[in-house]
Every structure is written in C-alpha cells, then in structure tokens.
C-alpha cells in the first residue's frame, strides 16, 4: 500500500504528462441522489393515437409540453397522420400537438401539423426529409416572448449495400438540430433555421450504411458557470441557453471513439431570441458554439457550418463522459435537489446521471430501466412541478416501447412513463476537473504512471484508473488527454490499493 499527499500526487501526474504549471479551478459540489422507479404507466396505446388520426407517433422522438388549465398540457411531438386527422390529414411526418395530463393522452388538439420536412428557410436543406420532436422552452427578452422548440431534422439517402436501401431498418439519414419559434402561445410555429450540426460533415455519411443520429435537442437556461437561472431570467445579459445533443467524432477517448456521446453548446440568451426572431437563418446558424474542453476558450467551436447545402464542416465537440454511449440524451433541471438530470439510452435501457454545472457529470445514479423482450426509444423527462422543464422529487420519464426487433412498426408500440422517485443518498462529493494538453505517448510515461497506480502498465492512448479509495470516500480517474480528480471535501491524501 502506497500513501501519497494530494499535492505530490498531482505534481507527479502532471510531470508525467509534461505539464509544469496548472490550476485546479473551482470545486463543484453535487448532491448524491438516487432513485426508485415506479411501475410503468400507459400514457397512450397505438390504438388510441390512431383513433385521433395519427398513423405513427406521437411521439416519434422526444417531445415537450406547455401547461394548460386544470393540470392538463398541450404536448408537442413528431407524428404522421391518416385520413382520420381533422386538421392535416394524410401527411408522412411533421410536428403535431396533442393534449392530456401527465397520466394520459386525451386528444389530438385538432390534429394540425405545425411544421414539417422542407419548412426551413428557403435554400436550406437540413430538414428536407424529416422535422419534428424536441423540448418546448419559453423565452422572454428584447420585449418579445414566446416558445422555442429545438427539433430533430434529417436529410436522407439510399443505401446501395442493402436491398431495401435503408440503414438499420430506417431511412438512412444525416441528423442535425433545427429551431422553431412561436409568438402566439404555441398555436403556430415557424422554423427559424438550423442551430446545430454534427462535428463530421454530411459527406462522410451520405451513400453509406451508417446514420448520424444527433438526437432531438434539449435547452436549459443557466449562467456562464452552469448555475441554473429562472426562465425568463431576471437579467438576460448574464444568461445562456445550453443545448444538449449527441455527436460522433473519431479519435476521441473511450467508447466515444466509435459511438455517439453527449455534447453541449450554448448561446447568449438574448442573442438566441434575437436570432430566432430575425428572419435571418445565418444569424440562427451562428448563434450557438459547442463546448470543446481541449480549446483554450472552450466555447468557440461553431455549432454549424453555416452552409445551406450542408457541404461545410461544423466545429468539433467534447463528450461530457466517455465510459458509455449516450443516445438520445435529454437534460432538465431538478429544483428539489438543485441538480441537473440527464436521461439517455444505453445498451441496457435508459439511465440517468446528474450534474451541478452542466459540464461535469456523475455516473448513473440508479439501475437502468428496461423491459424484458422489448426495446425502448426516445426517453423524455417531464417535470411534475407545473413547469414541464423543471423537475421535483418525482419527475417522469416517457418513452415508446417496442417488441424487440419490431421498431419502427408503431402498430406494435406502447407509449409509457415511469416516475423517478428521487432521494438523497448519504454524503456529498466535490469534483475537481482540469483539461490538460495531450502529451506524447511513450514508455517513460507508461512506466511512471504504471508504478504510481500499483504497477500496472498503461496503454499508449488512454489512461483510466478508477475507484482508488481516498482516506474519505472518493475515486480518481485519469483519461489522457484529460485529468479528472474527485476528492472529498475534508480529506487531502490518497490511499492506492
């Protein structure tokens, strides 16, 4: 057993990477919470939704809500319609509203499509074949107020390698995020433009067999340090919209080298409102910037290429965790615990993580939710506080459940929800993180760090040592090129086993 002071430990680690000066930055305290899951409740059957005039969905993707009267809501999500649809019959796909309580869907709200494929600004193709889904978030700034929907948009192609020309049983697609805006209390929405594009250009995917699934987008209002702010904020000049999404970029650490992981971008609050109402899609395309921890200023990566034909390349992203993929991520704030919740799909169903600053995230805080013989899609967090974007002690996760292998056959699906009954666990942790430059790989670094962490040689590209116990209750993880340290508030030395 080796015992070493915290300061000496950090000097040795940074020295091994060729770093001669560093700063630990501000500590982030995250409440340690866990959850118990309720039994699933049927939000709507396909038969019920079909009776309202929907051919599939809603919601074909994550969805949002605006509060109405008497504990009811107007929900917004992607769907198709049949001849039974009163408002916009027989359309292949688009954004529709529907009504209900948090327990059950009760109507189609006229079954009218609000926007759909090709409704983006003239000359822009990002939403040529699909447009819909996403959270609904209010805004008020510059004397204007209304609602925003970040939505999933697609461009399709045919796969030459399969007989049905599809990719994984669905139309081959390159996904990005668009933005729709309403100034009439959600009665109508207009597509303002594209707000986020994957790190790799569309040309990498087209005519191939892999989709680029960026998710449906979720927006959170916070200050420059990720501290939650009311929406609308008291001072819009110090507020930001944070946008969460999934991305794929080769060469990253961990599973993110080959799988989609969660990233974040942000835009000044008032700037996004001004861009959304400007009628200028280029302003919309340039208002967000992706977080990239490897950059001296981590918020400078362009969120799109600002090219109407999608021929350009957007900025790169940094995954917010690298130990497992994060498909279809969504984030909301929980006011009961002063913490952010992220729900996402993994290979074992959906999971939930927490953060206090939107950048540093815990591991999963409970067992994954899954159903035997079924596959889950589109987990959506809805708060139970009266504001769907703010969670309390028992927020709900909605999802579509399909018999394994039957997606996207919605006739076999069930629209369900479960409650996350959250509670405090014992103790708290304080996380200290610092992104450091990538160092050259070599035997000296491997041997030194191998000695330091118990004599295990370390791989050339990724160093990850986890769950080494401190005098208190904490672990250390080292991931080249990032160093992340988690320490207890009252302890100052590590004990390595």
C-alpha positions as CSV (number, residue, x, y, z in Angstrom):
1,X,0.0,0.0,0.0
2,X,1.4,3.4,-1.0
3,X,0.3,6.6,0.6
4,X,1.0,10.0,-1.0
5,X,-0.1,13.5,-0.4
6,X,-2.6,15.1,-2.8
7,X,-0.2,17.9,-3.9
8,X,2.7,15.5,-4.5
9,X,0.4,13.1,-6.4
10,X,-0.8,15.9,-8.8
11,X,2.8,17.1,-9.3
12,X,3.9,13.6,-10.3
13,X,0.9,13.1,-12.6
14,X,1.3,16.4,-14.4
15,X,5.0,15.9,-14.6
16,X,4.4,12.5,-16.3
17,X,2.4,14.4,-19.0
18,X,5.0,17.2,-19.4
19,X,2.9,19.8,-17.6
20,X,4.9,22.2,-15.5
21,X,2.1,24.5,-14.3
22,X,-1.5,24.0,-13.6
23,X,-4.6,25.3,-11.7
24,X,-7.2,23.1,-10.2
25,X,-10.1,25.6,-10.7
26,X,-13.3,25.7,-8.8
27,X,-14.7,22.7,-7.0
28,X,-18.1,21.5,-7.9
29,X,-20.3,20.0,-5.2
30,X,-23.0,17.6,-6.4
31,X,-25.7,16.3,-4.2
32,X,-25.6,12.5,-4.2
33,X,-29.0,11.3,-5.1
34,X,-30.5,8.0,-6.3
35,X,-33.9,6.9,-7.4
36,X,-36.5,4.2,-7.1
37,X,-38.6,3.5,-10.3
38,X,-42.4,3.3,-10.2
39,X,-44.2,0.7,-12.2
40,X,-44.8,1.7,-15.8
41,X,-48.0,3.5,-16.7
42,X,-49.5,3.5,-20.2
43,X,-49.6,7.1,-21.5
44,X,-51.3,6.1,-24.7
45,X,-51.8,2.9,-26.8
46,X,-51.3,3.0,-30.6
47,X,-55.0,2.2,-31.0
48,X,-55.9,5.3,-29.0
49,X,-53.5,7.5,-31.0
50,X,-54.7,6.0,-34.3
51,X,-58.2,7.0,-33.3
52,X,-57.1,10.6,-33.0
53,X,-55.8,10.5,-36.6
54,X,-52.1,9.6,-36.2
55,X,-50.5,7.0,-38.4
56,X,-47.4,6.7,-36.2
57,X,-46.4,8.6,-33.1
58,X,-46.8,10.8,-31.3
59,X,-44.2,10.9,-30.4
60,X,-41.6,9.7,-32.9
61,X,-38.9,11.2,-30.8
62,X,-38.6,13.2,-27.6
63,X,-41.3,15.7,-27.0
64,X,-42.2,18.8,-25.0
65,X,-45.2,20.4,-23.3
66,X,-46.9,23.8,-22.5
67,X,-49.0,23.9,-19.3
68,X,-52.8,24.4,-19.8
69,X,-55.6,24.6,-17.3
70,X,-56.7,22.1,-14.7
71,X,-53.4,20.1,-14.6
72,X,-53.6,19.5,-18.3
73,X,-51.0,20.1,-21.0
74,X,-50.5,20.7,-24.7
75,X,-47.8,18.3,-25.8
76,X,-45.7,18.7,-29.0
77,X,-44.0,15.8,-30.9
78,X,-43.4,14.2,-34.2
79,X,-46.0,12.1,-35.9
80,X,-47.7,11.1,-39.2
81,X,-51.4,11.4,-40.0
82,X,-54.2,9.4,-41.6
83,X,-57.4,10.4,-43.3
84,X,-59.0,10.5,-39.8
85,X,-56.8,13.5,-38.9
86,X,-59.1,16.5,-38.9
87,X,-56.5,19.3,-39.3
88,X,-53.8,18.0,-41.6
89,X,-54.7,14.6,-43.0
90,X,-52.5,12.1,-44.8
91,X,-49.1,13.6,-44.2
92,X,-46.0,11.5,-43.9
93,X,-44.4,13.3,-41.0
94,X,-44.2,16.5,-39.0
95,X,-44.6,18.3,-35.7
96,X,-48.1,17.9,-34.2
97,X,-49.6,18.9,-30.9
98,X,-51.8,16.7,-28.7
99,X,-53.4,17.1,-25.3
100,X,-53.6,15.3,-22.0
101,X,-52.5,15.1,-18.4
102,X,-49.2,13.8,-17.2
103,X,-51.0,10.5,-16.8
104,X,-52.7,10.0,-20.2
105,X,-53.2,11.4,-23.6
106,X,-56.8,12.7,-24.1
107,X,-57.0,14.3,-27.5
108,X,-55.3,15.4,-30.8
109,X,-55.8,19.1,-30.4
110,X,-57.2,19.3,-33.8
111,X,-54.6,17.1,-35.4
112,X,-52.9,20.0,-37.2
113,X,-49.3,19.9,-38.4
114,X,-47.3,22.8,-37.1
115,X,-44.2,22.3,-39.3
116,X,-42.6,19.5,-41.2
117,X,-40.0,18.5,-43.7
118,X,-38.8,21.3,-46.0
119,X,-40.3,24.1,-43.9
120,X,-36.9,25.5,-43.1
121,X,-35.7,28.8,-44.7
122,X,-35.6,28.9,-48.5
123,X,-32.5,27.2,-49.9
124,X,-31.6,25.3,-46.7
125,X,-31.8,21.5,-47.0
126,X,-31.1,20.4,-43.4
127,X,-34.7,19.5,-42.8
128,X,-35.5,18.2,-46.3
129,X,-36.9,14.8,-45.3
130,X,-37.7,15.0,-41.6
131,X,-38.5,17.7,-39.0
132,X,-40.1,17.2,-35.5
133,X,-39.8,16.5,-31.8
134,X,-37.8,18.2,-29.1
135,X,-38.5,20.1,-25.9
136,X,-40.6,23.2,-25.7
137,X,-39.0,26.1,-23.8
138,X,-40.3,29.6,-23.1
139,X,-38.4,32.8,-23.8
140,X,-38.8,36.5,-23.0
141,X,-36.2,39.1,-23.9
142,X,-35.8,42.3,-26.0
143,X,-39.5,43.0,-25.4
144,X,-40.5,39.7,-27.1
145,X,-41.8,36.5,-25.6
146,X,-42.9,33.1,-26.8
147,X,-41.8,29.4,-27.1
148,X,-38.9,27.6,-28.7
149,X,-38.7,24.0,-30.0
150,X,-35.2,22.6,-30.8
151,X,-36.1,19.8,-33.2
152,X,-34.6,16.8,-35.0
153,X,-34.0,17.3,-38.7
154,X,-32.9,14.9,-41.4
155,X,-31.5,14.6,-44.9
156,X,-32.0,11.1,-46.4
157,X,-30.2,8.9,-49.0
158,X,-30.5,5.4,-50.3
159,X,-28.0,2.7,-49.0
160,X,-26.6,0.9,-52.0
161,X,-25.5,-2.0,-49.9
162,X,-29.0,-3.2,-48.8
163,X,-31.9,-4.5,-50.8
164,X,-34.3,-2.1,-49.1
165,X,-31.8,0.8,-49.4
166,X,-32.2,1.5,-45.7
167,X,-29.8,1.8,-42.7
168,X,-30.7,-0.4,-39.7
169,X,-34.4,-0.7,-40.9
170,X,-34.9,3.0,-41.2
171,X,-34.3,5.6,-43.9
172,X,-30.6,6.5,-44.0
173,X,-30.2,9.9,-42.5
174,X,-27.9,12.7,-41.5
175,X,-29.4,14.4,-38.5
176,X,-29.0,17.9,-37.2
177,X,-31.0,20.3,-34.9
178,X,-33.3,23.0,-36.1
179,X,-35.1,25.7,-34.2
180,X,-38.8,26.6,-34.4
181,X,-40.3,29.6,-32.7
182,X,-43.9,30.6,-31.6
183,X,-45.1,34.0,-30.6
184,X,-48.8,33.1,-30.3
185,X,-48.6,30.9,-27.2
186,X,-47.8,27.7,-29.1
187,X,-50.7,27.9,-31.6
188,X,-48.3,28.1,-34.6
189,X,-44.6,27.6,-35.0
190,X,-42.2,28.8,-37.7
191,X,-38.8,27.2,-38.5
192,X,-36.1,29.8,-37.8
193,X,-33.2,27.7,-39.1
194,X,-30.5,25.2,-38.1
195,X,-28.8,25.6,-34.8
196,X,-26.5,22.5,-34.5
197,X,-24.7,20.2,-37.0
198,X,-22.6,17.2,-36.2
199,X,-18.8,17.5,-36.0
200,X,-18.5,15.5,-39.2
201,X,-19.9,16.8,-42.4
202,X,-22.8,15.2,-44.2
203,X,-20.4,13.9,-47.0
204,X,-18.9,11.5,-44.5
205,X,-22.2,9.6,-44.2
206,X,-24.1,10.0,-47.5
207,X,-24.3,6.9,-49.7
208,X,-23.0,4.8,-46.8
209,X,-24.7,2.5,-44.4
210,X,-24.5,4.5,-41.1
211,X,-26.9,7.1,-39.8
212,X,-25.8,10.2,-37.9
213,X,-28.3,10.4,-35.0
214,X,-27.8,13.7,-33.2
215,X,-30.9,13.3,-31.0
216,X,-33.8,15.8,-30.6
217,X,-32.1,18.6,-28.6
218,X,-32.9,20.0,-25.1
219,X,-32.5,23.5,-23.8
220,X,-31.5,24.6,-20.3
221,X,-31.2,28.2,-19.0
222,X,-28.1,28.9,-16.8
223,X,-25.4,31.4,-16.2
224,X,-21.8,31.3,-17.6
225,X,-20.8,28.8,-14.9
226,X,-23.8,26.5,-15.5
227,X,-25.8,27.6,-12.4
228,X,-29.5,27.3,-13.1
229,X,-31.5,30.5,-13.7
230,X,-35.2,31.1,-13.9
231,X,-36.7,31.4,-17.3
232,X,-37.1,34.1,-18.2
233,X,-34.0,35.3,-16.3
234,X,-34.0,38.4,-14.2
235,X,-31.0,39.7,-16.2
236,X,-30.9,38.2,-19.7
237,X,-27.5,39.7,-20.3
238,X,-25.9,37.2,-18.0
239,X,-27.9,34.2,-19.1
240,X,-27.3,31.4,-21.7
241,X,-29.3,28.7,-23.4
242,X,-27.4,25.4,-23.1
243,X,-28.2,22.9,-25.9
244,X,-27.6,19.2,-25.4
245,X,-27.2,16.7,-28.3
246,X,-25.4,13.5,-29.4
247,X,-22.4,13.6,-31.7
248,X,-19.8,11.3,-33.2
249,X,-16.2,12.0,-33.9
250,X,-13.4,9.5,-34.4
251,X,-10.2,9.8,-32.3
252,X,-11.9,10.6,-29.0
253,X,-11.4,8.8,-25.7
254,X,-13.2,5.7,-24.5
255,X,-16.3,4.5,-26.2
256,X,-16.8,7.9,-27.9
257,X,-14.1,7.0,-30.4
258,X,-16.7,4.8,-32.2
259,X,-20.1,5.6,-30.6
260,X,-22.3,8.7,-30.2
261,X,-21.8,10.6,-26.9
262,X,-23.4,13.6,-25.3
263,X,-22.1,17.1,-26.0
264,X,-23.3,20.6,-25.2
265,X,-23.3,24.0,-26.9
266,X,-24.5,27.4,-25.6
267,X,-25.8,30.7,-26.9
268,X,-26.3,34.0,-25.0
269,X,-30.0,34.1,-24.0
270,X,-30.8,37.5,-25.7
271,X,-28.8,36.7,-28.8
272,X,-30.7,33.5,-29.4
273,X,-34.0,35.2,-29.0
274,X,-32.9,38.0,-31.4
275,X,-31.7,35.4,-34.0
276,X,-34.8,33.3,-33.8
277,X,-37.0,36.4,-34.5
278,X,-34.7,38.0,-37.0
279,X,-35.8,36.1,-40.1
280,X,-32.1,35.6,-41.0
281,X,-31.1,31.9,-40.9
282,X,-27.4,32.7,-41.0
283,X,-27.8,34.5,-37.6
284,X,-29.5,31.4,-36.3
285,X,-26.8,29.1,-37.6
286,X,-24.0,31.1,-35.9
287,X,-25.6,31.9,-32.5
288,X,-24.6,28.6,-30.7
289,X,-21.0,27.4,-30.0
290,X,-20.0,23.9,-29.0
291,X,-18.1,23.1,-25.8
292,X,-14.6,21.7,-26.6
293,X,-12.5,21.3,-23.5
294,X,-9.3,21.0,-25.5
295,X,-9.5,24.6,-26.7
296,X,-8.1,27.5,-24.6
297,X,-11.6,29.0,-24.8
298,X,-13.9,26.0,-24.7
299,X,-16.9,27.9,-26.2
300,X,-15.5,28.9,-29.6
301,X,-16.3,25.9,-31.8
302,X,-19.0,26.8,-34.4
303,X,-22.2,24.8,-33.9
304,X,-22.9,24.6,-37.6
305,X,-21.0,25.2,-40.9
306,X,-23.5,27.9,-41.8
307,X,-23.9,26.3,-45.3
308,X,-27.4,25.9,-46.6
309,X,-26.5,22.8,-48.6
310,X,-24.8,21.2,-45.6
311,X,-21.5,21.0,-47.6
312,X,-19.4,22.6,-44.8
313,X,-18.0,21.3,-41.6
314,X,-19.1,22.5,-38.2
315,X,-16.8,22.8,-35.1
316,X,-15.7,19.8,-33.0
317,X,-17.2,18.7,-29.7
318,X,-16.0,17.2,-26.4
319,X,-18.1,14.4,-24.9
320,X,-19.3,15.0,-21.4
321,X,-18.5,11.5,-20.4
322,X,-16.6,8.7,-22.2
323,X,-17.4,5.5,-20.3
324,X,-20.6,4.6,-22.3
325,X,-22.5,5.9,-25.2
326,X,-25.4,8.4,-24.8
327,X,-28.0,8.0,-27.4
328,X,-31.0,10.5,-27.5
329,X,-29.9,12.4,-24.4
330,X,-32.1,15.0,-22.7
331,X,-31.4,17.3,-19.8
332,X,-33.7,19.2,-17.3
333,X,-33.2,21.0,-14.0
334,X,-34.4,19.5,-10.7
335,X,-35.4,22.2,-8.3
336,X,-35.8,19.9,-5.3
337,X,-32.2,18.9,-5.3
338,X,-30.6,21.8,-7.2
339,X,-29.2,19.4,-9.7
340,X,-29.5,18.7,-13.4
341,X,-30.8,15.4,-14.6
342,X,-29.7,13.7,-17.9
343,X,-31.6,10.8,-19.3
344,X,-30.2,8.8,-22.2
345,X,-30.3,5.4,-23.9
346,X,-27.6,2.9,-23.4
347,X,-27.3,-0.8,-24.4
348,X,-29.1,-1.7,-21.1
349,X,-32.2,0.6,-21.4
350,X,-32.3,4.2,-20.2
351,X,-30.1,5.6,-17.5
352,X,-29.9,8.9,-15.5
353,X,-26.9,11.0,-14.5
354,X,-26.6,14.2,-12.5
355,X,-24.6,17.4,-12.7
356,X,-24.3,20.7,-10.8
357,X,-22.7,22.7,-13.7
358,X,-23.8,21.1,-17.0
359,X,-20.2,20.0,-17.8
360,X,-19.2,17.5,-15.1
361,X,-21.5,14.6,-14.8
362,X,-21.8,11.8,-12.3
363,X,-22.0,8.1,-13.2
364,X,-25.5,6.5,-13.5
365,X,-27.4,7.2,-10.2
366,X,-29.6,4.1,-10.4
367,X,-30.3,0.8,-12.2
368,X,-31.2,1.2,-15.8
369,X,-34.8,0.8,-16.8
370,X,-35.5,-1.9,-19.3
371,X,-38.4,-4.2,-20.2
372,X,-37.9,-7.9,-21.0
373,X,-38.3,-8.7,-24.6
374,X,-38.8,-5.1,-25.6
375,X,-36.7,-2.2,-26.8
376,X,-37.2,1.4,-25.6
377,X,-36.9,4.6,-27.6
378,X,-36.9,8.3,-27.0
379,X,-36.7,8.8,-23.2
380,X,-38.2,12.2,-22.3
381,X,-38.0,13.9,-18.9
382,X,-41.1,15.9,-17.9
383,X,-41.2,17.8,-14.6
384,X,-44.2,17.3,-12.3
385,X,-44.0,20.8,-10.8
386,X,-46.4,22.5,-13.2
387,X,-43.5,23.6,-15.3
388,X,-42.6,20.7,-17.6
389,X,-39.0,21.9,-17.8
390,X,-38.5,21.8,-14.0
391,X,-38.4,18.5,-12.1
392,X,-39.3,18.0,-8.5
393,X,-38.8,14.9,-6.3
394,X,-40.7,12.6,-8.8
395,X,-40.2,13.6,-12.4
396,X,-41.5,11.3,-15.2
397,X,-39.6,9.6,-18.0
398,X,-41.8,8.9,-21.0
399,X,-40.7,6.5,-23.8
400,X,-42.0,4.3,-26.6
401,X,-41.7,0.6,-26.0
402,X,-41.5,-1.9,-28.9
403,X,-41.2,-5.6,-29.0
404,X,-37.5,-6.3,-29.7
405,X,-36.9,-6.2,-33.5
406,X,-40.2,-4.5,-34.4
407,X,-39.1,-0.9,-34.5
408,X,-40.2,1.3,-36.3
409,X,-43.5,-0.5,-36.6
410,X,-45.6,1.7,-34.4
411,X,-48.6,-0.6,-34.5
412,X,-46.7,-2.7,-32.0
413,X,-45.7,0.1,-29.7
414,X,-46.9,1.4,-26.4
415,X,-46.4,5.0,-25.1
416,X,-45.4,4.6,-21.5
417,X,-44.0,6.5,-18.5
418,X,-42.3,5.8,-15.2
419,X,-41.6,8.1,-12.2
420,X,-38.1,8.6,-10.9
421,X,-38.7,8.8,-7.1
422,X,-35.6,10.7,-6.1
423,X,-33.9,10.9,-2.7
424,X,-30.7,12.0,-1.1
425,X,-28.0,9.4,-0.5
426,X,-25.5,9.7,2.3
427,X,-22.7,12.2,1.9
428,X,-21.6,14.5,-0.8
429,X,-18.7,14.6,-3.2
430,X,-16.7,17.5,-4.6
431,X,-15.3,17.2,-8.1
432,X,-12.2,19.0,-9.4
433,X,-11.5,18.7,-13.1
434,X,-9.0,20.2,-15.4
435,X,-8.5,19.5,-19.1
436,X,-4.8,19.2,-20.0
437,X,-3.0,19.1,-23.3
438,X,-2.3,15.7,-25.0
439,X,1.2,14.5,-24.3
440,X,3.4,12.3,-26.4
441,X,2.9,8.6,-25.7
442,X,5.9,6.6,-24.6
443,X,7.3,4.0,-22.3
444,X,8.6,6.5,-19.8
445,X,5.1,7.9,-19.1
446,X,3.6,4.4,-19.1
447,X,6.2,3.0,-16.7
448,X,6.0,6.0,-14.3
449,X,2.2,6.1,-14.2
450,X,2.2,2.3,-14.1
451,X,4.3,2.4,-10.9
452,X,2.2,5.2,-9.4
453,X,-1.0,3.2,-9.8
454,X,0.1,-0.1,-8.4
455,X,2.5,-1.4,-11.0
456,X,0.0,-1.8,-13.9
457,X,1.3,-0.7,-17.3
458,X,-0.8,1.8,-19.0
459,X,-2.0,1.8,-22.7
460,X,-0.5,4.2,-25.1
461,X,-3.6,6.2,-25.9
462,X,-6.0,6.0,-22.9
463,X,-5.1,6.0,-19.2
464,X,-8.0,5.2,-16.9
465,X,-7.6,4.2,-13.3
466,X,-10.8,4.4,-11.3
467,X,-12.2,3.6,-7.9
468,X,-9.0,4.1,-5.9
469,X,-10.2,4.9,-2.5
470,X,-9.2,8.0,-0.6
471,X,-9.0,8.5,3.1
472,X,-12.6,9.6,2.6
473,X,-14.9,8.2,0.0
474,X,-13.7,9.2,-3.3
475,X,-12.2,8.0,-6.6
476,X,-9.7,9.2,-9.1
477,X,-9.8,8.8,-12.9
478,X,-7.1,9.8,-15.3
479,X,-8.0,9.9,-19.0
480,X,-5.5,11.1,-21.5
481,X,-5.7,13.9,-22.6
482,X,-7.9,14.8,-19.7
483,X,-7.2,14.6,-16.0
484,X,-10.3,14.3,-13.7
485,X,-9.9,14.1,-10.0
486,X,-12.7,13.7,-7.5
487,X,-11.9,14.3,-3.8
488,X,-13.8,14.5,-0.6
489,X,-14.2,18.0,1.0
490,X,-12.4,17.0,4.2
491,X,-9.6,14.7,3.0
492,X,-6.2,15.5,1.5
493,X,-4.4,12.2,0.8
494,X,-5.0,9.2,-1.4
495,X,-4.6,5.6,-0.5
496,X,-3.9,3.4,-3.5
497,X,-4.6,-0.3,-3.3
